[in-house]
């Protein structure tokens, strides 16, 4: 894999994984400690007051729920708009001269990877994909904790969220999976979120790296650095995980404030 200092002037790394594995935290880490420009791929979902974002988000959700989570290719009309907006954001960052741009975004399917490769074939730019893998139970526990942290911002509980209408039309988790518990949440995750991830194929470009982050400790960040061929941490350097969590919390707070102001 090319490091940021190699032949290409600009490196674009897509950090992808199941929901709850740590894409955004990894992106924030690379931004805070490795000098990358982190673009959160979910940002356009947080702008429902912008008609273009609202429509593109609805299409992407339909692509996941109706096709990709069911191991099927999705009509391009559903997902092209959202990923094209993301491509536009990456191109702006490239134009600004950032040497390493990191994008945290769910890229479950080969068709999306090929789309991103094609649209970002800019002279002097290299593209790679960092896929984070994790034990399922670890993912589910992390997803519950992440959901609890997010809901605290709006003063809600997981049980309230579980009984309310979900992002999937006509689906209320409590009605489909029963009372909230680790097992019912895990069943929901496996059916609605932890499926549809298409493996990298033998005939795809060798532009992907796989890192197992099941340990969920500071060693994961060293693994990420090494996998991306980045400089190791300096002696005595400690990754402040509370700081990374604060960046995510601030992002969620900004989203909540934006949603309230658009009502």
N, C-alpha and C positions, 0 to 999 in steps of 0.2 A: 504494500500500500504506500501511496505517496504521503510524505509528511508535508506540513505546510511550507517548509523551506525547500522542497524539491522543485522539479522542473515547472510545474504549474504555478502561476502567480497566485491563484485563488483556489482554495479547497472548500468544497461543500460536502458536509457530512450529514446524512439523514439518520437520526437516532430513532429506531423503531422497535416496538415490542407490543405485547399484549397490554391492555389497559391495566394500570396499577403496578407495572413492573419497575418503573422508574425512569421513563424517557425524559420527562421534564426536569427531574432532579439531576440527571446526567447532563442535560443541556445547560442547566444553571451552573453546575460544577465546571463544565468546560468553559463557560463564559467568565466565571469568577476567578478560576484558578489557572486557566490555560490560555487566556487571552483571546478566546473565540468570540464571535458575535452570535449570540443565541437568539434564534427566532422560534417562539412557541407556535407550533403549527395550529394550535386551537384558538389563536387570538381572534380570527375572523368569526368564529362561532360565538364570541362574546360581544358581537356587535349586531344584535337583532334589530336595532333601530335603523340599520343601513339595509335597504331592500335587497341589494345585491348579495350581501352577506347572509341575510335571512334565507333567501332562495337557494343559495349554494349550499348552505348548511343542511337545509331540508333534503336536498338531493343527495348529499353525502350520507346522511343518516339512512335514507332509503336504500342506498347502495349497500351499506353494511347490513342492515336488518333484513332486507328482502333477497339479497344475493350473496355477498361475501361471507357472512356468518353461516350460510348454507352451502358453502364451498362451490359457488357458481360465479361466473363472470357477470359483471353488472353492465347495463347499457351505459355507454360513455356519456350520454346526456345527463346522467345522474351525478357523476363524480368529476367530470372534466372541469366544470365551473369552479369548484372549491380548490382543486389542486392547481388550476391555472392562476387563481388569486395568490396562492402560495408561491408559485413560480415567479410571479410578478414581484413579490416581496423579496425573494432571493436575488432577483436581478437588480433591484434597487440597492441591496446590500453589496452586491458585486461592484456596482457602479461607484459606490462610496469607498471602495478600495480595501474592504476588510479582507485580510489574508486567509482567514479560516472562518467559515460560516457554518454554524451547527443548527440544524432544524429538527426539533423534536415533534414527531408526527406519526400516527399509525399508518404504516404502509403495508397492508396485509397481502396485497396481491401483486403478481408479476406484472400485470397490465399497468398498474400504477407506477411501479419501478421503471418500466420501459418508457412510460409517459414522461416521468421526471428526467430520465437520462436524455431523451430526445429534446425536450424543451430547454434543457440547461446545457446544451452543447455550445458553450461560449468559448471562443479562443482564449487559451490561457487558464482554463478552469478544469479542475478534476472533481469527480463525484464519487463518493463512496457511501455505503450503508453500514451502520453499526447496529446489529440486531442483538438485543438483550434477551437472554433466556433465563427462566427462573422456575423453581419448583412450584407446582400448582397451589399447594396449601399455603406456601409463603406468599404467593401472589394474592390469594384470597384474603389472607389476614391483612396484608398491606393495603388492599383495596378498601377493606372495612375501615381501617384506621384513617386512610386518606379521605373517605367519605365523611367520617365523623368530624374530621378537622374542617372540611369544607362546609358542612352543615352548621357548625358552630357560628360561622360568620352571620348566618341569617337567623340564628336562634332556634334551629330545628333539630330534631333527633332522627336517628336512623329509622326508628320505628315509624315516625310520621312520614318520612320519605318512602319507606317500604309500602305504606298503605295508600300513597297518593298516586295519581296517574304518572306513568313513566314517559320517557322520551319516545317509547315505541307505541304507536297508535293502538288504542284499545287494550293495552297491557298494564295491569296493576300487579306489581310483584306479589303482594300479599294474597291476592286472589289466585294467582297462578301457582305460587310456590308455598303457600301457607305462612304461618307466623315467622317472623324474622328469627333466624338462628344462623350459626356458622354454616351448617349443612344446607339450609335453604338458600342462603346467599351464594354458597359455592355452586349449587345446582343452577341458579340463575346465571352466574358468571360463565359456567361451562357452556350453557346453551346460547347465551346472548352476546358474550364478549370474548370468551377464550376459545373461539373456534374460527375457522376460516383463514388462518395464517398460512399462506402458501409458501412452502420451502423454496429457497433459492435453487434454481435448476442448473444442471451441469452445463447447459449451453448459454447461461447468462454470463455477462462480463465478470471477471474476477475482481469486483469492486466492493465486496462485502466482507464484514468481519463479524464473528459471533463471540459474545462474551457471556458467561454464566454469572449472574449476579445473585444467586440464591443465598449467599452468605449474608447479604444485607449489612455489611460492615464497611469500615473504612478501606479495607483491602480491595473492595470493588473499584474504587477510584484509581488505584494503582493498576488494576487490570485494564481499565478503560484507557488510561494513559499509554500503557504498553501496546495495547491492541491498535491504537491509532498512531503509534510511532511518535508520540509526543515526549518531550523532555520529562524525566522522572521528577518527582517532587524534591524540593531542596531539603537538606538536612534540617530537621526540626520543624518542618512545615506540617501543620495539622489542618485537616479539612474541617471547617466549622459547619457541622450538619444543621445546627440550629439556624445559622445564617441562611443556608440553602432553603430550609423550610420556611423561613421568613420571606424569602423572595417569592416562593409559591403562594404563601398566604396573602401577600400584598397583591399578587396577580388576581387571586380569587376575589379579594375585597374590591379591587377596581372593577371587576366584572359585575359584582353584585351592585355596586353603586351605579354602574352604567345601566343595568337592567332596571333599577328603580327609577332612574331619571328618564327612561324611555317609556315608562308606564303612563 
